[in-house]
Amino acid sequence: MLPLCYHFVSRLFWAARNASSTIAAASAYTPVGASGAAGLTYRFLSEASPDRSTHRIRADEAKHISAERRTELAAGYSDAERETRLEGTPQLGTGPVFPLELLPSLIKTFEQDQLPLHTRWSVGIDFGFDHPFAAVLIAWDHITQQVWVVDSFRMERSSAMYHVQRIIGMCRGLLIPVAYPHDGGVHDKGSGLSLASQYKAFGANMMPKHALNHGTTNYAVEPGLQEIRDMMYDGRLTIAPHNYELIDELRNYHRDEDYRIVKQRDDLVSAFRYAVMMRRSGKSRPDCQGVPGSRFKFPFARSDRNNPNTRFAIGSPSHPGGDIDVFTGR
């Protein structure tokens, strides 16, 4: 077992009632068990505090252990233990929701501009203010069933306007369809507008209806999670490495002792699930309009789609300039 998996550093302060100075000290907590320490471990992971920081030390960062020795150690652990013992990911509750042993193989670098033009793009979001707002951008090839996680972000204590700005930036100025949870239809008592309507007013391309499981009228959690698991097992999911916050959530997403999903620190996982649920309602980039006046000069942007002079290809019979002879060029 590696000597250190997680290192929790807490600054502990003591001050006498009328003292004029503060004494600070540092302590370290290293969880190595999968059960007894799980509750305390997850509390450190999920509850943000200015008094402590969390550092995960992966196997490849333990320079005193050779690659050959790591391989030897890995062979002696079960799939469930391997991620905990070698990668420093605590095994929480009754176990992870996703197959963590497959996760490293799914994290690959790719060029989003090289993805097939017919791929359908969509954004999944999870509303939040006190807990983080989250958004995940995916591309889905409906022919090969491959899914790419292109980008993602989390924002805390921010407004819909700033969320939409980040989404548009993430989409490079394209109005890619946005999937959202069922609470997006709840009307705000102050404005009378639903959450989805507020985001739409700021320029987000919100889908007409909240996210539903394919072929149903429900938005249950488990079917969406199963779809993601199936993609992982079939090798149909690729996650860009810079989505480290999403990857971290996938690692720590787990069930409690009653086999129920622990709904903490799951903002990006939820946004990802909504995007997967509604991927069939996504659009290819050539079919997405661009944001008027956007600073992004993206070849797929179609902000002029409604302009009669650009709705049809030059030289086609429907173009205002008329037909063209392909042999003479006139």
N, C-alpha and C positions, 0 to 999 in steps of 0.2 A: 504494500500500500504506500502511496506517496505520502511523505511526511506532512504535507500541507495542501489542503484542497481549497478551503475558503478561509480568508483571513479577515476577521471583523475587527476594526480598530475603533474603539469608543473613547472619546474624551470625557472624562468624569470630572465634574466640578463640585467642589465643596466651598461653601462660604458661610462664615459665622454671621449671625443676624446683624451685627453692627460692624462687621469687618470691612476694611477699606481695600482688601486685595482678594484675589481669587486664586486658588491653587488648582492646577490642571494636571491630570495624569492620563496615561494611555494604557489600554489593556487590549489583549488579543484573544479572540475566541475562534477555535478551529473545530467545526463539526465533522466527525468522521463516521457517525452511525447513520443508519437509514431510518430508524424509527424513533428512538428516544429523543434525539435532538431535533427532529423534524419540525415540531411546532415552533420552537425558539428560532430555528434557522429560517423558517418561512417568514416569521415576524420581522427578522432583520432584513430579509430580502424585499418584503412588500411594503413596509412602513418606512417612508423616507424620514430622515432626521438630520439636522445640521450637526448633530453631536457624534456622528459615526459615518464611516464609509465602508464600502464592500469591494473586495478585490478577489476575483476568481483567477487562480493560477492554473493554467492548463498543463497537460503533461509535457508538451513540447517546450514549455518555459522552464521546466526543471532540468537545467543543463547538466546536472551531475548524473542524470540517468540517460543512458544511451538509447538510441532508437531500437536496437536489438533487445535491450532489457525491457523496454516498454512493450514490445511485441510479446515477449515472454510473459510479462505480467498480465497483459490483456488476455492471453490464452487461458489463464487460470481463473478468470472472472466470468460470471454469467453475463448475458446481454444487459440485464437490469443493473448489475453492479459496475459494469465496465465504464459507463458514463460517469458514475459517481466517483469511482476510485481513481480513474485516470484523467478525467476532464474536469473534476472539481464541481460537478453538478449534484447537489444533494438529492437523494431519493426521498420524496415527500409523500406523506399520506400512504395510500395503498399502491402508489406507483404512478408513472407518467401516463398521460393520455395518448401521446404520440410515440412512435418507435424511435427512441433516441439513438439507438445503435445505427440507424440509417441516416440520421441528420447530417453528419459530416459529408456523406457522399452526395447530398442534395445541394450543398452550398458550392456554387460554381460561378465563375466570372463569365459574363456574356455581354455582347454589344446589343443594346435594345434596338438600334437602327438596323441591325442585321436580321431581326426577326421577320418572318414571312409577312407580306403586306396584308394577307387575309386574316391575320390573327385579330381577335376581338379584345378590345381593351376596356377595362372597367376599374373603378375605384370603389373600395369598400370603406365606410367610415363608421366610427362608434362615437356617439355624442358624449361630451363630458366637459365639466368645468372644474368641480372639486377634484374629481379623478380625471386623468388625462383624456383629452380628445385624441383620437387615433385615426389614421388613414393609411391604406395600403393600395398600391397600384399594381395590377396584374395584367398579363396578356395571356390569352387562351387560344390555342390552335384547335379549332373545332374538327379538323381533319385527323390530326395525330393525337388529340386529347392532351397535348402537353400544356402545362401551365408554368409561366415564369413570374416570379415575384420581382418586379422591376425596382420599386422604391417604396418607402414607408416613412412615417414620422409620427411623433407624439407631441402634444402641446398641452401645457397645464395653465389653468386660469387665464384663458384667452377667449376672445369673442368669435362669433361666426364669420365676421368680416376677415379677420386674420387667418382663420382656418381655411377659408375659400382662397385667399391669396396664396397660401402654402400649397393647396391642392393644384391650383393653376400653374404654379411654378414647377411642381413635381411633374405635371403633365406637359410641360414645355409649351404652354400657351394653347393647348388643345382642350376643347370642352368635352372631355371623356365622361361618359355616363357614370353617375355616382349612386351606389347602392347604400341603403341606410336601414337601421333597425326599425321595428314597429313603433317605438316611442317617437319617431320622427313625425308621426301624425298627431301627436298631442299638442293641443293649442295652448299657447302662452297666455296666462291670465292678463298680462299687461297689454300686449299688442293685439291679442286675438288671433295671431298667426301661428301656424304650426311650425315646429322646428325645421322641417323640410322646406317650408315656404320661405322662411328667413334665409336659409342658405341659398335657395334659388334666387331670391331677390338680390343677393350679393354676387350672383353670376355663376353659381355652381350648376352643372347640368344634372339635376336630380332626376332619378328614374321616377316614372309616374306613380309607382306603388312601392311600399316598403319591401324588404327582402323576404322571399318565401322559398321554402325548399322546392326543388324542381318537381313539377307535376302534382303539387299539393296546394292547399290553401293554409298551411300552417308554417310557423317559423321556429319549430322546435330546434334545440341546440344539437342534439345527437346526430341527426342525419347529415348536417353540415360537417361535423367533426369526422364522421365516417368517410365522407367524400375526400377530405384532406388526407386521412390515413390511407385510403385506397391509392391516392396519387403517390404517396410516399412509397408504399410497398411495390407499386408498379413502375417506379422510376419515372413518373410523368410530372414530377415537380422539381423545379430549379429555383433556388433562392440566391439572389445576388449577395455577395459577402458583406456589403456595407449595411445591410438590414440587420445590424447586430442586436438592436432592441427587440425586433420581432423574433429573431433566433433565440434570444435569451428567454422570451416569454414562452416560446414553444418548448424549450428545455424544462421550464419550471411548471408548466401547465399540468395539473395532477388532480386526482380524486382523493376524497377524504376516506375515513374508515368505513363510512356507509356507502362508498362507491359513487358518491355524488361529486359533480364537478365543483372544484373550489373556485369561486368567481372572484378572484383577487388577482391583480396584476395581469389582467387578460385583455387589455384594451386593444392591442394590435392583433392578437389572436382573433378577437371578435370581429374587428374590421376585415381581417383576411377572410374569415368565414362568410361574411356578407358578400364580399366580392366573388368568392367561389360559388355561393348559392345563386347569384344573379349573373354569372359570367356569360350566359346565353343571351342576355340583354345588352351586352357590351357592343361596341362598334369598332370596326377597323379604323385605323388612323385616317385613311383617305376619306372616310365618311364622317369624320368629326370636324365640326366648324372650329375656327380659331377665335380667340378672344379679340374683339376689335381693339386696335391700338396696342396690342401686346408687343413687348420688346423682343419676344422670341421670333426669330426668322426660321421657322421650321417648315421643311418642304411639304409636310402633310397638311399644314393649316389651310382651312377653307373658309376664311372669314368673308370671302366674296361669293359664297355659294349662291346667294339669291340675286346676284348681278346677272341680268340676261345675257350680257356679253361674255360671261365666263362659265355659264352653266353647261355649255356644250363645247366639244372639242373643235378647235379651228380646223376648217375643211370639211366638217360634217354637214349634212344637209340641214340640220336644225340650227346651226350657228348663224347669227345675224349677218355674218359676212358671206354666207352662201356656201355652196359646194365647191370642191376643188378637183381638178383633173390630176390624178396621181402621176400621169405620164408627162404632162406639160408643166405642171405646177401652177396652172392658171384656173 
